[in-house]
Amino acid sequence: MIAMPVRMQQGSEGDGGGPSRGTSVITRTKPKTKKPSLYRVLLLNDDYTPMEFVIHILERFFQKDREEATRIMLHVHNHGVGECGVFTYEVAETKVTQVMDFAKQHQHPLQCVMEKK
């Protein structure tokens, strides 16, 4: 906080009290910007969604190249869950919705979730 003394006139010469002066302090706060919270977007393994479809999801919605998409897909397959990326809340929410809608359109039970990092 920055405090600055300021002179303020509290009366005027015409009101009989004459000019009276006092000191007052005005404080100005400097707003601190906070970085937005980040969220991990995760794919969950199931026994029905084809591996090739998961790779396609990673390439299309997360801009992964074929090699990286395959690596993430295998991690999901072997460990039950895999991270697709880390985003702000709104972006993560959009990605989850896009993946879930796309999977549903293609009749796959693939699940995509987000969690705070």
N, C-alpha and C positions, 0 to 999 in steps of 0.2 A: 504494500500500500504506500501511496505517496501522499503526504500531508502538506498542504500549502496554506500559509496564513493569508487571510483576505480581509481588507478593511471594508466595513459595511457602515453606511450612514443610517442611523436609526431615527433621527428627527430632522426637521428642516428649519431653516431660519424663520420662516413665517409662522410656525406654530407656537411660538413663545418659549420654547425650550432651548432654542439655539441648536447649533449643530452638535450632535454627540456622536462620538466614534467609538467603535468597539472592534474587537478582533474575533474572528470566527475561523474555524478550520474546515476546509472542504477536503474530503478524502476521495481519491479516485482509485478504483481497483482495476488492475490490469487483468483482463480475462485470460485464463489459462485454457488452451485448447487441449482436449484429451483425445488420444488416438482411439479410434473405434475398436470395439471388441472384435476378435476374429473367431471364426467358426470353421471346424473341420467338416468337410463333406465326405461321408463314408458310404461305401457299397457293402451290402451284407450278402453272404453266400447263401445259395439255395441249391437244391438238387435238380432243378428243372431248367433254369436259364442257360442257354448255350454259351460257351466260352467266347465264341466269335461275336455274339451279340454284346457281351460285356465289353469286349475290345472296341466294338463300334461305338458304344456309349462313351467310352473314355476318349476316343478320337473326336467324336462329334461335339460333345458338350464340355469337355475339359481340355481340348486342343492338345492332346497327347499324341506323340508320334507312335508309330506301330510298335516299336521296341518298348517304349515306356508303358504303353497301354497293355501290352502282353505281360510285362513284369508286374504291374498292379493287379491284373486279372488273376495271375497265378498266386499272388499274395492273398487275394480274397479267397481263392479256391482252397489254398492250403491252411490259412489261418482263420477263415470265417468272416473276416472284415478287412477292408483296405481303404486307405485314404486317397481320395481323388484330387484334393486340393484344399487350400485354406483361404477363406474369403470373408468379407464383411457380412453382416447379418443378411442384408437384403440380397446380395449376390448369392450367398449360400442357399437361401430360401428359394430363390429362382431356379438355381441348378437342381436342387432336390425335386422341385415340382416338374421341371422339364424331363428329368430322368424317369420319374414315376409315371408321368403321362405317356411318355414314349414307350416304356415297358408295357404299360396297360394296353396301348394301341396295338402292340405286337403280341399280346396275350402271354406275356412273361411275368412271373411273380417277383421279379427283381425288386429289392427294397433298397432305398437310398435314404440316408438320414443325415442330420447335422448335429454337431455337439460343440459347445463352447470350448475353445482352446485354452 
